[in-house]
Amino acid sequence: MFWKIVGALIVAWVAFMVLGAVIGFVFKAVLWIAIIGGIAFLGAAGYKAISGGKKDPRRINRY
């Protein structure tokens, strides 16, 4: 009976370790994707601000 309890505890511990590793990896992956996406967004917004948005010939001149 003692070894069944110890075995169940070891199996539960291994399951929690694997689950924690998977969740940790997913969290880190999502975090890095968000960081890279934010940098790309800021870069695109900065490029558009520096290059001047009024040079587009398709834009309607209202002034």
C-alpha positions as YAML, in Angstrom:
chain: A
units: angstrom
residues:
- id: 1
  name: MET
  ca: [0.00, 0.00, 0.00]
- id: 2
  name: PHE
  ca: [2.84, 2.37, 0.84]
- id: 3
  name: TRP
  ca: [4.49, 1.87, -2.54]
- id: 4
  name: LYS
  ca: [1.22, 2.53, -4.37]
- id: 5
  name: ILE
  ca: [0.94, 5.90, -2.65]
- id: 6
  name: VAL
  ca: [4.58, 6.74, -3.38]
- id: 7
  name: GLY
  ca: [4.13, 5.65, -7.02]
- id: 8
  name: ALA
  ca: [1.00, 7.76, -7.39]
- id: 9
  name: LEU
  ca: [2.79, 10.78, -5.91]
- id: 10
  name: ILE
  ca: [5.73, 10.32, -8.29]
- id: 11
  name: VAL
  ca: [3.40, 10.01, -11.30]
- id: 12
  name: ALA
  ca: [1.49, 13.12, -10.21]
- id: 13
  name: TRP
  ca: [4.76, 15.02, -9.69]
- id: 14
  name: VAL
  ca: [6.04, 14.06, -13.16]
- id: 15
  name: ALA
  ca: [2.70, 15.04, -14.72]
- id: 16
  name: PHE
  ca: [2.80, 18.45, -13.05]
- id: 17
  name: MET
  ca: [6.42, 18.97, -14.13]
- id: 18
  name: VAL
  ca: [5.59, 18.18, -17.76]
- id: 19
  name: LEU
  ca: [2.49, 20.38, -17.65]
- id: 20
  name: GLY
  ca: [4.49, 23.24, -16.12]
- id: 21
  name: ALA
  ca: [7.18, 22.92, -18.78]
- id: 22
  name: VAL
  ca: [4.63, 23.02, -21.59]
- id: 23
  name: ILE
  ca: [2.75, 26.00, -20.13]
- id: 24
  name: GLY
  ca: [6.04, 27.82, -19.47]
- id: 25
  name: PHE
  ca: [7.20, 27.25, -23.04]
- id: 26
  name: VAL
  ca: [3.90, 28.49, -24.48]
- id: 27
  name: PHE
  ca: [3.99, 31.58, -22.25]
- id: 28
  name: LYS
  ca: [7.54, 32.43, -23.31]
- id: 29
  name: ALA
  ca: [6.70, 31.88, -26.98]
- id: 30
  name: VAL
  ca: [3.66, 34.16, -26.80]
- id: 31
  name: LEU
  ca: [5.68, 36.77, -24.92]
- id: 32
  name: TRP
  ca: [8.42, 36.81, -27.58]
- id: 33
  name: ILE
  ca: [5.86, 36.97, -30.40]
- id: 34
  name: ALA
  ca: [4.23, 39.97, -28.70]
- id: 35
  name: ILE
  ca: [7.60, 41.69, -28.26]
- id: 36
  name: ILE
  ca: [8.59, 41.13, -31.90]
- id: 37
  name: GLY
  ca: [5.14, 42.26, -33.10]
- id: 38
  name: GLY
  ca: [5.36, 45.42, -30.99]
- id: 39
  name: ILE
  ca: [8.80, 46.25, -32.37]
- id: 40
  name: ALA
  ca: [7.58, 45.68, -35.94]
- id: 41
  name: PHE
  ca: [4.54, 47.89, -35.32]
- id: 42
  name: LEU
  ca: [6.63, 50.70, -33.85]
- id: 43
  name: GLY
  ca: [9.11, 50.41, -36.71]
- id: 44
  name: ALA
  ca: [6.36, 50.61, -39.33]
- id: 45
  name: ALA
  ca: [4.70, 53.55, -37.58]
- id: 46
  name: GLY
  ca: [8.04, 55.36, -37.28]
- id: 47
  name: TYR
  ca: [8.88, 54.75, -40.93]
- id: 48
  name: LYS
  ca: [5.49, 56.08, -42.01]
- id: 49
  name: ALA
  ca: [5.90, 59.16, -39.80]
- id: 50
  name: ILE
  ca: [9.41, 59.90, -41.08]
- id: 51
  name: SER
  ca: [8.73, 59.21, -44.77]
- id: 52
  name: GLY
  ca: [5.74, 61.56, -44.83]
- id: 53
  name: GLY
  ca: [2.28, 60.23, -45.38]
- id: 54
  name: LYS
  ca: [1.17, 62.97, -47.84]
- id: 55
  name: LYS
  ca: [3.29, 61.69, -50.74]
- id: 56
  name: ASP
  ca: [0.74, 59.03, -51.65]
- id: 57
  name: PRO
  ca: [-0.79, 59.95, -55.07]
- id: 58
  name: ARG
  ca: [-3.96, 58.00, -54.25]
- id: 59
  name: ARG
  ca: [-4.71, 60.24, -51.27]
- id: 60
  name: ILE
  ca: [-7.41, 62.89, -51.77]
- id: 61
  name: ASN
  ca: [-6.16, 66.43, -51.16]
- id: 62
  name: ARG
  ca: [-8.88, 68.22, -49.22]
- id: 63
  name: TYR
  ca: [-6.92, 71.40, -48.37]
...
